[in-house]
Structure formats: structure tokens, C-alpha cells
């Protein structure tokens, strides 16, 4: 990909008002360094990492091109595999237990009204910040998005995935036939012959292209949140047609031997709403897996439009690009559908960081967490260290991929997975999980007592398949001891339960 020369140097003076920013942000700052880069922050929804694995059927040419000039983090993890807790954690730099937020129905400002978010911090330090698409959580919270984080109103940021129906005068018939239950107001799978802009992500890309073409006198922090490949699986038909369903691999639905029952769930988002206690048919499984890949290729095409617009803007050589997802996803593996577990497929996320002007692909096995992105971007853009974050900067790894900045990554999830939907409104247990370089170890603790009621240990060589819970296998005692110590240092056994969400 050819990169145009950088635009002329720009300089500005920042004058900031402390009441706008919240505690811990200085009232004024010195003149800006004109070399500070723009930031293009791209966030996918429910994107598992297998798109990049050898032998994967996923067709993602634009992600592949971005990866070819990025540092790829092969061990990056979310802090909770659910939209609102993960996004709130990522965008505040605070873990879910610090925010006291582990459900979808509570806005992080209800817990921490004055917290300074990642884009808000960049706005405070002289950046124009723009939010397009799904960045913050997008549904059933009292506050919609986070207006104070952005220099202009958010675009297509607050709606329901099940309302993403084809916006065309006369929609064509759907070619998806097997997965026949609804997601919100539309079928869980749908393949219509419609243009890309018929759905949310096409319009998100169109707006991002427009914003990238605008003239500006400030460095830009542009967050682009794609709604896919989150369900419903309703990408335009041409993306379904990229795949031959007869050649797509099947899921291994076997569950890890010896895993406690609470490690699993009944698919409350995708499976339970279909209103049938019967198991999915092979045809339904195959259609949903096909639909997920179609949605991924649809997202990839929109990403390509945004990256092309960045090139056309003349700013590519002075723009830092980040691509990640809020969490992973199961497509029938372990008989699980969706997210909300502590297993590797839900906890692990794709993470690409391309420094301005980078041309080469690199990879790192260093552990990383989404909570680290806030301090990382601040350091890479030469901003002061954020005053309150739980993460650490990954910048040393960007300069030397063999480096490591932390011994572990942590993920957590309550049970029931959406406990605020139940009459009691509180969790009955919480799973706390640590990923070290050699194992994933999880403790399930009863709420509110903190009593340990289940444990899991899966060696690195068996992840993400994890066919056997090795918690009682003496061959892994040393790795388990190390993981247990790290987990209990982060999550003391006496940790109180999360505050009820209502």
C-alpha cells in the first residue's frame, strides 16, 4: 500500500477548563508538539481472533493488510466478555471490579460520574475527538453514549442490534433459511441482496470517510465502532456468497472434561430467545457459523473503506492505528454460543497496533489487556500519564516485541451471566480467571461469601480447545501455584460482590 507524504506541520495552543475534564486533569497545558500523531481507533463487536489463524476460512483482505504493517498481540485479553463491562473498562482504563460494573444495564457514569475517559483525555489535551458507531455500550442505559468524550455529537452510536434492518425501498427476499428464530425485530440469519449502506456498518464507514476528509487544525482522535460481526448475522448477500457452506469447518462442541457446570451458560443472547428447548439442528449451526463469517467479511470491507480514506487524506504517515474487539465469541465450541464465559475464546481479543509510517508485520507473545490501551495511547502520543488507570503501557513492546510488561491478564464474569434480568438482581457466583504465559486458571466463588466452589486449569498447549480440566494434575502444580498467587493478589478471596445493578 502506498502512503502519501505527510501534510504540513500543524501547531496549536491548548487551553483547558478543569470543570469539563473532571478530577486529576490539569487546568492548562503548554503548546502542542506538532509531531503528535492522529489516532484511528477501530473497535469491532464480538470478533474472535481466529480470523488470522492459519487455515481459517475467514476472508478478510483489509484486516490482513492492516496486520501486515502492525504489531499483532497474540495474547491480548478483555477484562469481561460482555459488551458494557468490557467497553467501560477499556475506555476508562479501570477494571470491572474497580468500576463496580459487570452488567449491561448500568452506565459507567452512574458508578464514577467524574471519570475521564480515553477520548475525553485526548480531547483535554488538544485533540479533536470524534465517535462514530458503537464505541460505548449502545443499549438500555440511562445515559446514551458519552457526549462529554467527543468534540461533536456521536454518530449511530445508540440503538439495538436487532433493529439493524435493511434500509432500502423494497428489500429482497432473504436467502437464509435454517436459523429461523428472531433476534430483536429480525431473523437471526438473513442474506438480502442490498447495498452495504443498508445496514449500520456501511453507514458507519460512510461517516468515517466523510470525517477523515474534513479539514482541521488539531490532531484527530477518531474512534470507529463497527457493529459486526455481532448478531444478527445479516450481512448483504454478496458477503454470504464469498463462502461455500459445504466447505466450512464444523465446531467441536465437546466440553472440557471436569469443568464445573457454572463455567458454561445456556446462550442467553442467541439460543434461549428462540423459544425452543430443542437443541440446534446441524443446519442451524452451519447457517449461523456461515452468517458470522459473512458479517466478518462485511465488516472487513467497511474497514477497507476507512483505511482507503485515511490514505486519501494525506495523514496516513502521521496516524497511529489501533484495531481490537470488545471480547471474543463462541460459535458452538464447548456447546457455547455467544460470549459471557471465562474461556479463552471469549477472553482473548484481536489487537493490532500500527505505528505511524510502519511498513512491517511483527508479532508478540507478551500478555496484554484491553485496560492497557488507555495508558499505551497516552504514552505513544506523548501525553502525560493518565492520573487513574489500572492498566500499564504497552509502549515498550511496540519498540521491542520480545519485551513483557506484565506477568498475567485477568478476566471475570458473574453467574447468572445476566443476573440483573433475574428477580434477585444479584449474582450467585463470580468466576475470576488469570491467563499466564503457561496456563489459564479460574476460580469460581460463591457470592457474597467468597467461598471457592469451582476451579479450572488449562495448559497453554491445550488452549483454546481445553479438552480436560487439569486442576488436579500434579504435572502442572508449579504453574497452578504461580497462577493462583497472581489471581488472589488481583482478586482477594474476600472480595465483596459487585453492587446490584438496579
C-alpha positions in Angstrom: 0.0 0.0 0.0 1.5 3.3 -1.0 1.4 6.1 1.6 1.2 9.7 0.6 3.6 12.2 2.1 2.6 13.8 5.4 0.7 17.0 5.5 2.4 20.3 6.6 3.2 20.6 10.3 0.5 21.9 12.5 0.7 23.7 15.8 -1.8 24.7 18.4 -2.1 26.0 21.9 -4.3 24.2 24.3 -6.4 26.0 26.9 -8.4 23.6 29.0 -11.1 24.2 31.6 -10.8 21.8 34.6 -14.6 21.5 35.3 -15.0 20.0 31.8 -12.5 17.3 32.5 -13.1 16.0 36.0 -10.6 15.5 38.8 -6.9 14.9 38.0 -6.8 16.8 34.7 -4.6 19.9 34.7 -6.3 23.3 34.0 -3.9 24.3 31.3 -1.2 22.8 29.1 1.8 24.1 27.1 1.9 24.5 23.4 1.5 21.2 21.5 4.2 19.3 19.8 3.2 19.4 16.1 4.6 15.8 15.7 1.9 14.3 17.9 0.1 11.7 15.8 -3.5 11.3 14.9 -5.2 8.2 16.3 -7.6 6.0 14.3 -9.1 3.7 17.0 -11.2 0.9 15.4 -13.4 -1.3 17.6 -15.2 -4.4 16.4 -18.0 -6.2 18.3 -17.9 -9.9 19.2 -14.8 -10.5 17.0 -12.9 -13.7 17.9 -9.3 -14.0 17.0 -9.5 -16.9 14.6 -9.8 -14.6 11.5 -6.0 -14.5 11.5 -5.2 -18.2 12.3 -3.6 -20.4 9.7 -6.3 -22.4 7.9 -9.1 -20.1 8.9 -11.8 -19.8 6.3 -12.3 -16.1 7.1 -11.9 -13.8 4.1 -10.5 -10.5 5.5 -8.2 -8.9 3.0 -8.3 -5.5 4.6 -7.6 -6.8 8.1 -4.8 -8.8 6.6 -3.3 -5.7 5.0 -3.5 -3.8 8.3 -1.9 -6.7 10.1 0.9 -6.6 7.6 2.0 -3.2 8.9 1.1 -3.7 12.6 2.4 -5.3 15.8 0.0 -8.2 16.4 -0.6 -9.1 20.0 -1.2 -12.8 20.1 -2.1 -12.8 23.8 -4.4 -9.9 24.3 -7.4 -10.2 26.6 -10.6 -8.4 27.6 -11.5 -7.9 31.3 -15.0 -9.2 31.0 -16.6 -10.9 28.0 -19.7 -8.7 27.8 -20.2 -5.5 25.9 -20.8 -2.8 28.5 -18.3 -4.0 31.2 -15.6 -4.6 28.6 -16.1 -1.3 26.8 -16.4 0.7 30.0 -13.2 -0.9 31.3 -11.3 -0.3 28.1 -12.5 3.3 27.8 -11.8 4.3 31.4 -8.7 2.2 31.9 -10.3 0.7 35.0 -11.1 -3.0 35.6 -14.8 -4.0 36.1 -14.2 -4.5 39.9 -12.7 -1.0 40.2 -15.8 0.4 38.4 -18.1 -1.9 40.2 -19.8 -2.6 36.9 -20.4 -6.1 35.5 -23.7 -5.9 33.6 -25.1 -4.2 30.5 -27.8 -2.0 32.1 -25.6 0.4 34.1 -23.7 3.3 32.6 -20.2 3.7 34.0 -21.0 7.3 34.9 -23.6 6.0 37.4 -20.6 4.4 39.2 -18.0 7.1 38.6 -19.6 10.3 37.4 -16.3 12.3 37.0 -14.1 9.7 35.5 -12.1 10.9 32.5 -12.5 8.5 29.5 -9.8 7.7 26.9 -11.2 10.0 24.2 -12.1 12.7 26.8 -8.4 12.7 27.9 -7.3 13.2 24.3 -9.9 16.0 23.9 -8.5 17.6 27.1 -5.0 17.5 25.6 -5.8 19.3 22.3 -7.2 16.6 20.1 -10.4 16.8 18.1 -12.2 13.6 19.2 -14.9 12.0 17.1 -17.0 9.0 17.9 -18.7 7.1 15.0 -20.7 3.9 15.6 -20.7 1.6 18.6 -17.9 2.8 21.0 -19.5 2.9 24.4 -22.3 0.5 25.2 -25.3 1.0 22.9 -28.4 -0.1 24.6 -30.7 0.2 27.7 -28.6 2.6 29.8 -29.9 5.9 31.2 -27.1 7.9 29.6 -26.7 7.3 25.8 -23.1 7.1 24.8 -20.9 9.7 26.5 -21.3 13.1 24.9 -18.6 14.7 27.0 -16.0 12.5 25.5 -16.4 13.9 22.0 -15.8 17.2 20.2 -19.0 16.7 18.1 -22.2 14.6 18.6 -21.8 10.9 18.3 -23.0 9.2 15.1 -25.1 6.0 15.0 -23.9 5.1 18.5 -27.0 4.1 20.4 -29.5 1.5 19.1 -30.3 -2.2 19.3 -28.6 -4.8 17.1 -32.0 -6.3 16.4 -33.2 -3.1 14.8 -30.5 -3.1 12.2 -32.9 -4.0 9.4 -32.2 -3.4 5.7 -32.9 0.3 4.9 -33.9 0.0 1.2 -37.2 0.8 -0.5 -38.0 -2.8 -1.3 -35.9 -5.4 0.5 -35.2 -8.6 -1.5 -36.2 -12.0 -0.1 -33.9 -13.5 2.5 -31.8 -16.5 1.4 -31.1 -17.6 5.0 -33.5 -20.5 5.8 -32.5 -22.7 8.7 -31.9 -20.4 11.7 -35.5 -19.1 11.7 -35.9 -17.5 15.2 -35.7 -13.8 15.6 -33.0 -11.5 17.1 -34.9 -8.5 18.2 -37.2 -7.5 15.3 -35.5 -9.6 12.6 -34.3 -13.1 11.8 -31.1 -14.2 13.5 -29.8 -15.0 10.0 -30.6 -13.0 6.9 -29.0 -12.7 3.5 -30.6 -10.0 1.3 -29.3 -8.5 -1.9 -28.8 -5.0 -0.7 -26.0 -2.4 -0.7 -23.6 -2.0 2.2 -25.1 1.2 3.5 -28.4 -0.6 4.0 -27.1 -1.7 7.4 -25.4 0.2 10.2 -21.8 -0.6 9.4 -22.0 0.6 5.9 -23.3 3.9 7.2 -20.6 4.0 9.9 -17.9 3.6 7.3 -19.5 6.3 5.1 -19.5 8.8 8.0 -15.9 7.9 8.9 -14.8 8.5 5.3 -16.6 11.9 5.5 -14.9 12.9 8.8 -11.4 11.9 7.5 -11.9 14.2 4.5 -12.7 17.3 6.7 -10.0 20.0 7.1 -8.9 20.5 10.7 -6.3 22.5 12.7 -6.0 19.9 15.5 -4.7 16.3 15.7 -7.6 13.9 15.4 -8.7 11.0 17.7 -11.2 9.2 15.5 -13.0 6.2 17.1 -14.9 4.0 14.6 -17.0 1.3 16.2 -18.3 -1.4 13.9 -21.4 -3.2 15.0 -20.4 -6.5 13.4 -19.9 -9.4 13.5 -22.3 -9.2 16.4 -25.7 -10.9 15.8 -28.0 -10.8 13.9 -26.0 -12.3 11.1 -27.5 -10.2 8.4 -24.7 -9.0 6.1 -25.6 -8.3 2.5 -25.9 -11.4 0.4 -22.7 -10.8 -1.5 -20.7 -11.5 1.7 -22.6 -14.8 2.3 -21.7 -15.7 -1.3 -18.0 -15.5 -0.6 -18.2 -18.8 1.3 -19.2 -22.3 0.2 -21.1 -23.6 3.3 -20.3 -27.2 2.3 -16.6 -26.4 2.9 -16.8 -24.5 6.2 -15.4 -26.4 9.2 -17.8 -27.6 11.9 -17.5 -26.7 15.6 -16.1 -29.1 18.2 -19.0 -29.0 20.7 -17.3 -31.2 23.3 -17.0 -29.6 26.7 -13.8 -29.7 28.8 -13.8 -32.8 31.0 -14.1 -32.0 34.7 -15.1 -28.3 34.2 -17.7 -27.1 36.7 -21.2 -26.6 35.5 -21.1 -22.8 36.3 -18.3 -22.4 33.7 -21.0 -22.7 31.0 -24.2 -20.9 30.1 -27.3 -21.5 28.0 -26.7 -19.0 25.3 -29.0 -16.3 26.8 -28.4 -13.9 23.9 -28.5 -16.2 20.8 -30.1 -19.5 21.8 -32.6 -19.1 24.6 -34.7 -16.4 22.8 -35.6 -18.8 20.0 -38.3 -20.2 22.3 -37.4 -23.9 21.8 -35.8 -26.3 24.3 -34.7 -28.5 21.4 -31.0 -28.5 20.5 -29.9 -26.7 17.4 -30.0 -28.8 14.2 -26.8 -29.2 12.2 -28.3 -27.0 9.5 -28.9 -24.2 12.0 -25.4 -24.5 13.5 -23.9 -24.4 10.0 -26.0 -21.4 8.9 -25.1 -19.3 12.0 -21.4 -20.1 11.5 -21.7 -19.1 7.9 -23.6 -15.9 8.8 -20.9 -14.9 11.3 -18.2 -15.2 8.6 -20.4 -13.2 6.2 -20.7 -10.5 8.9 -17.0 -10.5 9.4 -16.2 -10.1 5.7 -18.8 -7.3 5.6 -17.0 -5.6 8.5 -13.7 -6.1 6.7 -15.0 -4.3 3.6 -16.1 -1.3 5.6 -12.7 -1.3 7.3 -11.1 -1.2 3.9 -13.1 1.9 3.0 -12.0 3.7 6.2 -8.3 2.8 5.6 -8.5 4.0 2.0 -10.0 7.3 3.2 -7.1 7.7 5.6 -4.7 7.2 2.7 -6.5 9.7 0.6 -6.5 12.3 3.4 -2.7 12.5 3.3 -2.5 11.8 7.0 -1.6 8.1 7.0 2.1 8.6 7.8 1.2 10.5 10.9 -1.6 8.4 12.2 -1.5 5.7 14.8 -4.0 2.9 14.1 -5.4 0.5 16.7 -7.8 -2.3 15.9 -9.4 -4.5 18.5 -12.7 -6.1 19.7 -14.6 -5.8 23.0 -14.3 -9.6 23.5 -14.3 -12.9 21.8 -17.1 -15.2 20.9 -18.2 -18.9 20.7 -19.8 -20.4 17.6 -20.8 -23.7 19.1 -17.4 -24.7 20.6 -17.9 -26.3 24.0 -21.6 -26.2 23.0 -21.5 -22.5 23.8 -23.0 -19.7 21.7 -22.1 -16.0 22.2 -19.9 -14.6 25.0 -20.1 -14.3 28.8 -17.7 -17.1 29.8 -14.1 -17.1 31.1 -12.9 -19.5 28.4 -10.0 -18.5 26.1 -12.3 -17.9 23.1 -14.3 -15.3 24.9 -11.5 -13.7 26.8 -8.9 -13.4 24.0 -9.3 -10.5 21.6 -7.5 -9.4 18.4 -5.2 -6.5 18.9 -3.3 -4.7 16.1 -1.3 -1.5 16.7 0.3 0.2 13.7 2.7 3.0 14.4 2.7 5.9 12.0 4.5 5.1 8.9 5.1 1.4 9.9 5.6 -1.0 6.9 6.4 -4.3 8.5 4.4 -7.0 10.3 5.6 -8.1 13.7 4.0 -10.3 16.4 4.4 -10.6 20.2 3.6 -13.3 22.7 3.6 -10.7 25.5 0.5 -10.7 27.6 -1.7 -7.6 27.1 -5.1 -6.4 28.3 -7.7 -4.0 26.9 -7.3 -2.0 30.0 -3.8 -1.3 28.9 -4.8 0.7 25.8 -5.6 3.9 27.6 -2.0 4.4 29.1 -0.5 3.0 25.9 -2.1 5.5 23.6 -1.3 8.3 26.0 2.4 7.4 26.0 2.6 6.8 22.3 1.1 10.2 21.6 3.3 11.9 24.2 0.6 12.9 26.6 1.1 12.9 30.4 0.4 9.6 32.1 -3.3 9.3 32.9 -4.0 10.1 36.6 -6.1 7.0 37.3 -5.9 3.7 35.3 -5.5 0.1 36.2 -3.6 -0.8 33.0 0.0 -0.4 32.1 1.5 1.0 28.9 2.4 -1.5 26.2 4.7 1.0 24.5 7.9 -0.9 25.5 6.5 -3.9 23.5 5.9 -1.6 20.5 9.6 -0.8 20.5 10.7 -4.3 21.2 8.2 -7.2 20.7 10.3 -9.5 22.9 9.7 -7.4 25.9 6.9 -8.0 28.5 5.2 -5.6 30.8 3.0 -7.9 33.0 3.0 -11.5 34.2 -0.7 -12.1 33.7 -4.0 -11.0 32.2 -7.3 -11.1 34.1 -10.9 -11.8 33.1 -14.0 -12.2 35.2 -17.7 -13.0 34.8 -20.7 -13.4 37.1 -23.3 -16.1 37.2 -26.0 -15.9 36.1 -24.3 -14.2 33.1 -27.1 -11.5 33.0 -28.0 -11.6 36.7 -29.8 -8.2 36.6 -32.5 -9.9 34.5 -33.5 -12.1 37.4 -35.7 -11.2 40.3 -32.9 -11.3 42.9 -30.8 -8.8 40.8 -27.5 -10.1 42.3 -25.0 -12.8 41.2 -24.9 -16.2 42.9 -21.2 -16.7 41.9 -18.4 -15.0 40.1 -15.6 -16.6 38.1 -12.2 -14.9 38.3 -9.7 -16.0 35.7 -6.0 -15.4 35.2 -4.0 -16.1 32.0 -0.3 -16.6 32.5 2.3 -17.5 29.8 1.7 -21.2 30.5 -1.9 -21.7 31.8 -5.4 -20.3 32.2 -6.6 -20.7 35.8 -10.1 -19.8 37.0 -11.7 -19.8 40.5 -15.5 -19.7 40.9 -16.5 -18.1 44.1 -20.0 -18.0 45.7 -21.5 -14.6 46.2 -21.4 -12.9 48.6 -19.4 -15.3 50.8 -16.4 -15.6 48.5 -16.2 -19.4 49.1 -14.4 -21.2 46.3 -16.9 -23.5 44.7 -15.1 -24.5 41.5 -11.7 -24.3 39.9 -10.3 -24.8 36.3 -6.8 -25.1 34.9 -6.0 -25.4 31.2 -2.4 -25.5 29.9 -1.4 -23.2 27.1 -0.8 -26.1 24.7 -4.4 -27.1 25.1 -6.0 -23.7 24.6 -8.5 -22.7 23.3 -9.6 -26.4 22.9 -9.1 -27.1 26.6 -10.4 -30.7 26.5 -9.5 -31.5 30.1 -9.6 -29.5 33.3 -6.1 -30.1 34.7 -6.7 -28.5 38.1 -5.8 -31.8 40.0 -3.0 -32.8 37.7 0.3 -32.8 39.7 2.3 -32.2 36.5 1.0 -28.6 36.5 1.3 -27.9 40.2 4.1 -25.2 39.7 2.2 -23.4 37.0 -1.0 -23.6 39.1 0.7 -22.2 42.2 2.0 -19.3 40.3 -1.4 -18.6 38.7 -3.2 -18.9 42.0 -0.9 -16.4 43.7 -1.3 -13.9 40.8 -5.1 -14.4 40.8 -5.5 -13.9 44.5 -3.3 -10.9 44.6 -5.6 -9.3 42.0 -8.8 -10.7 43.3 -8.6 -11.4 47.1 -10.7 -14.2 48.2 -12.6 -11.9 50.5 -13.5 -9.6 47.5 -17.1 -8.4 48.1 -19.7 -9.0 45.4 -20.4 -6.4 42.7 -23.1 -3.8 43.6 -26.6 -4.7 42.3 -27.3 -3.0 39.0 -30.7 -1.8 39.9 
